[in-house]
Amino acid sequence: MRHLLSCFSFIIYLCALPADAQPSQQRPYRFAPIPMASEAQMTRTYLPFLSYLEQETGEAFELSYFASYQDLLDAFTAGEVDLAYLGPLPYVVLRQQSDAVEPLVQLLDQQGNSQYTCAIVKFLGPPEHHNSSRKVALTQPLSTCGYLAMETYFSRLGKSLEDTDIQYSFTGNHEQVALKVILGQFDLGSMKTRIAQRYQHLGLRVIDQTAPVPGFLLVANRHTLPTETADRIRSRLLALQPLSSETDRRTVQSWSHNLRYGATPVELSPYDLIAEQWQQIRADLLSEVHTHD
């Protein structure tokens, strides 16, 4: 009874507080990165980043893992994700789904570049084109380095992923593409070039690369993450200079490779080209379906 009375008294106390003195956060803010690796690896490398955000903002954050890109985008649209790490294609698709998308920063790689390329890979052998390849490993339907990259590659060869002699499968993430191609389960795969390079010692070979595409983004949900918190995250990440400051390098050394090299302000116009390419592929597929009908 004493415990119940204490709880009741505490509730009355909270209700009596001025609005600006009451707790501002009903639950931890949820951060969701697109699934480029296993859940265990992502948990290990993203939690230190969330600890940093908590230290800098005074708010609580938690990691939300989604095995599917589309599930992540749907959760964001439903207000169940407050902060997300997205590639260019997931970003432009989410932008079409929701008016809550607020780009905060564009992430850099270890050379200080904000752009990156996608690689077409195969196992061993000379770096030649394989027109006869039958089995193709892709990451996910909404991955920039998945269907979009491979279809662009095939179109230059006068072919398409939708040709009857091609079989393609979505493996879930970039690591799985690499491993399944190395194991001989697929003839070709498409993935982020930087990740493909980690598997060169196992015989994975890059036979082609896309043109540079705009980099990965950290985006906020303006419907659920307060503007002050989003602005604080943006300013702190832009202030970090891990490629030139030893102090900042130590700060980020345990973070995911996707986040630890610094950030730059977002330039939105390059993402429009990704949107146009994706729309064209979708239009071509729709036209092909109608032709077969």
C-alpha positions as a printed Julia matrix, in Angstrom:
293×3 Matrix{Float64}:
  0.0     0.0     0.0
  2.84    2.38    0.86
  4.39    1.58   -2.58
  1.11    2.39   -4.36
  0.74    5.65   -2.45
  4.32    6.62   -3.36
  3.69    5.95   -7.05
  0.45    7.92   -6.91
  2.19   10.84   -5.22
  4.92   10.8    -7.86
  2.34   10.91  -10.66
  0.63   13.89   -9.0
  4.04   15.55   -8.7
  4.77   15.09  -12.38
  1.39   16.45  -13.39
  2.0    19.53  -11.26
  5.32   20.3   -12.94
  5.43   23.07  -15.57
  5.3    21.68  -19.12
  8.95   22.51  -19.78
 10.05   20.73  -16.59
  8.37   17.42  -17.35
 10.35   14.58  -18.97
 10.58   15.36  -22.7
 11.1    11.8   -23.87
  8.56    9.0   -23.48
 10.87    6.31  -24.91
 14.45    6.14  -26.2
 14.84    7.56  -29.69
 15.28    4.75  -32.16
 18.2     4.67  -34.58
 18.0     2.26  -37.52
 20.86    1.66  -39.97
 20.22   -0.21  -43.21
 21.35   -3.86  -42.86
 24.73   -4.0   -44.58
 26.1    -6.69  -42.25
 24.92   -9.16  -39.62
 22.83   -7.95  -36.69
 25.6    -8.92  -34.25
 28.25   -6.92  -36.08
 25.99   -3.9   -36.5
 25.04   -3.95  -32.82
 28.69   -4.04  -31.79
 29.73   -1.13  -34.02
 26.71    1.18  -33.78
 26.18    1.16  -30.0
 29.3     3.31  -29.32
 27.89    5.88  -31.76
 24.61    5.93  -29.86
 26.5     6.38  -26.59
 28.11    9.46  -28.11
 24.73   10.86  -29.15
 23.42   10.34  -25.63
 26.43   12.15  -24.19
 26.06   15.09  -26.59
 22.27   15.5   -26.48
 21.31   14.3   -23.01
 18.68   12.05  -24.61
 18.37    8.25  -24.67
 18.87    6.28  -27.9
 18.45    2.63  -28.79
 19.38    0.57  -31.84
 16.59   -0.87  -33.98
 17.61   -3.61  -36.41
 15.6    -4.3   -39.56
 16.64   -7.15  -41.85
 14.64   -5.59  -44.69
 15.22   -2.15  -46.18
 11.51   -1.81  -46.88
 10.59   -2.7   -43.29
 12.93    0.04  -42.07
 11.37    2.61  -44.42
  7.86    1.57  -43.4
  8.78    1.88  -39.7
 10.21    5.36  -40.33
  7.04    6.4   -42.13
  4.95    5.04  -39.24
  6.92    7.13  -36.73
  8.65    4.11  -35.2
 12.17    5.19  -36.28
 13.55    8.58  -35.28
 17.0     8.51  -36.85
 18.24    6.39  -39.77
 21.41    5.66  -41.71
 20.46    5.27  -45.38
 22.06    4.78  -48.77
 21.02    6.99  -51.68
 18.32    4.73  -53.14
 16.61    3.99  -49.8
 16.72    7.73  -49.12
 15.0     8.73  -52.36
 12.37    5.99  -51.92
 11.71    7.12  -48.34
 11.46   10.7   -49.53
  8.63    9.57  -51.82
  6.91    7.75  -48.92
  7.13   10.38  -46.21
  7.28   14.13  -45.74
  9.09   13.64  -42.41
 12.56   13.02  -43.85
 15.13   15.56  -42.67
 18.68   14.95  -44.03
 21.21   15.83  -41.35
 24.66   15.01  -42.75
 26.33   13.08  -45.52
 28.95   10.61  -44.28
 32.54   10.46  -45.52
 34.81    7.48  -46.2
 38.4     7.06  -45.0
 39.7     9.16  -47.9
 37.33   11.97  -47.03
 35.02   11.31  -49.98
 31.26   11.55  -49.71
 30.65    9.58  -52.92
 31.22    5.86  -53.43
 30.89    3.21  -56.12
 29.17   -0.16  -56.42
 31.14   -3.16  -57.66
 30.2    -6.06  -59.89
 32.1    -9.04  -58.48
 32.94  -12.63  -59.36
 35.23  -15.28  -57.92
 38.85  -15.48  -59.12
 39.78  -15.6   -62.82
 40.76  -12.65  -65.06
 38.77   -9.4   -64.73
 36.64   -9.94  -67.85
 32.94   -9.5   -68.51
 30.83  -12.64  -68.25
 27.98  -12.42  -70.72
 27.18  -16.07  -70.02
 26.63  -15.61  -66.27
 23.37  -17.18  -65.18
 23.11  -16.79  -61.4
 23.34  -13.32  -59.88
 23.47  -12.37  -56.18
 21.98   -9.04  -55.13
 21.71   -7.39  -51.72
 18.11   -6.13  -51.43
 15.57   -4.68  -53.89
 16.05   -1.13  -52.54
 19.84   -1.28  -52.22
 21.69    1.19  -54.45
 24.32   -1.5   -55.03
 21.68   -4.16  -55.66
 19.22   -4.35  -58.54
 19.93   -0.77  -59.64
 23.69   -1.3   -60.0
 23.46   -4.73  -61.63
 20.75   -3.71  -64.11
 22.88   -0.71  -65.12
 25.81   -3.07  -65.71
 23.78   -5.55  -67.75
 22.16   -2.8   -69.83
 25.61   -1.79  -71.09
 26.04   -5.39  -72.29
 22.68   -5.36  -74.05
 21.16   -7.62  -71.38
 18.77   -7.34  -68.42
 18.24   -9.02  -65.11
 14.78   -9.85  -66.39
 16.13  -11.96  -69.32
 14.86  -15.52  -69.13
 18.4   -16.95  -68.93
 19.26  -14.9   -65.82
 18.38  -15.98  -62.28
 18.83  -13.39  -59.56
 18.31  -13.67  -55.82
 18.4   -11.21  -52.94
 20.79  -12.38  -50.22
 20.01   -9.74  -47.57
 23.27   -7.79  -47.25
 26.65   -7.08  -48.85
 28.54   -9.64  -46.76
 26.24  -12.4   -47.95
 26.73  -11.42  -51.59
 30.49  -11.69  -51.18
 30.4   -15.04  -49.39
 27.91  -16.67  -51.75
 29.91  -15.62  -54.82
 33.14  -16.87  -53.21
 31.46  -20.21  -52.41
 30.42  -20.59  -56.05
 26.7   -20.38  -55.36
 26.42  -17.41  -57.76
 28.37  -16.37  -60.85
 28.14  -12.62  -60.25
 27.2   -10.29  -57.45
 26.83   -6.56  -56.85
 27.86   -4.78  -53.67
 29.57   -1.71  -52.31
 33.12   -1.53  -53.69
 34.7    -0.79  -50.31
 33.13   -3.91  -48.83
 34.11   -6.03  -51.85
 37.74   -5.02  -51.36
 37.74   -6.61  -47.9
 37.21  -10.01  -49.53
 39.91   -9.79  -52.21
 42.21  -12.04  -50.19
 39.55  -14.77  -50.46
 39.45  -14.55  -54.24
 36.65  -12.06  -54.81
 37.35  -10.0   -57.92
 35.86   -6.65  -58.96
 35.17   -6.78  -62.7
 33.27   -3.51  -63.06
 32.22   -0.45  -61.05
 29.42    2.06  -61.29
 29.96    5.75  -61.69
 30.27    7.47  -58.3
 26.95    7.82  -56.51
 26.09   10.3   -53.73
 27.02    9.13  -50.28
 25.15    7.66  -47.34
 23.03    9.93  -45.18
 22.0    10.3   -41.58
 18.36   11.39  -41.65
 16.01   12.46  -38.87
 12.27   11.97  -38.58
 11.01   15.52  -38.15
  7.69   14.2   -36.84
  9.26   12.39  -33.88
 12.75   13.82  -33.22
 12.73   17.35  -31.76
 14.31   19.99  -33.98
 16.74   20.99  -31.22
 17.97   17.4   -30.89
 18.35   16.97  -34.65
 20.25   20.25  -34.91
 22.53   19.23  -32.04
 23.34   15.92  -33.74
 24.06   17.69  -37.03
 26.33   20.31  -35.48
 28.29   17.81  -33.38
 28.91   15.43  -36.3
 29.97   18.27  -38.6
 32.34   19.54  -35.91
 34.15   16.19  -35.63
 37.31   16.0   -37.78
 38.57   12.43  -37.27
 40.75   12.49  -40.41
 42.81   15.41  -39.11
 42.33   15.48  -35.33
 43.82   12.78  -33.12
 41.37   13.64  -30.35
 38.39   13.2   -32.67
 39.91   10.03  -34.09
 39.99    8.51  -30.62
 36.37    9.58  -30.09
 35.13    7.63  -33.12
 37.57    4.72  -33.2
 35.0     2.18  -31.94
 32.21    3.39  -34.25
 31.08    1.59  -37.38
 33.29    2.17  -40.44
 30.21    3.73  -41.99
 30.29    6.63  -39.5
 33.81    7.07  -38.18
 35.42    9.23  -40.89
 33.45   12.43  -40.45
 30.56   14.13  -42.16
 29.77   16.94  -44.56
 26.68   19.1   -45.21
 24.11   17.46  -47.48
 23.86   18.45  -51.13
 20.51   17.13  -52.31
 20.68   17.57  -56.1
 22.84   14.44  -56.81
 20.15   12.25  -55.26
 17.71   13.39  -57.92
 19.75   11.46  -60.51
 19.36    8.28  -58.46
 15.62    8.91  -58.33
 15.52    9.33  -62.12
 17.48    6.11  -62.73
 15.22    4.16  -60.39
 12.08    5.56  -62.0
 13.4     4.61  -65.43
 14.12    1.03  -64.38
 10.65    0.74  -62.87
  9.11    2.16  -66.04
 11.08   -0.3   -68.19
  9.94   -3.23  -66.03
  6.32   -2.1   -66.22
  6.6    -1.75  -69.97
  8.08   -5.23  -70.23
  5.22   -6.69  -68.18
  2.66   -5.02  -70.42
  4.47   -6.27  -73.54
  4.36   -9.86  -72.27
  0.69   -9.46  -71.35
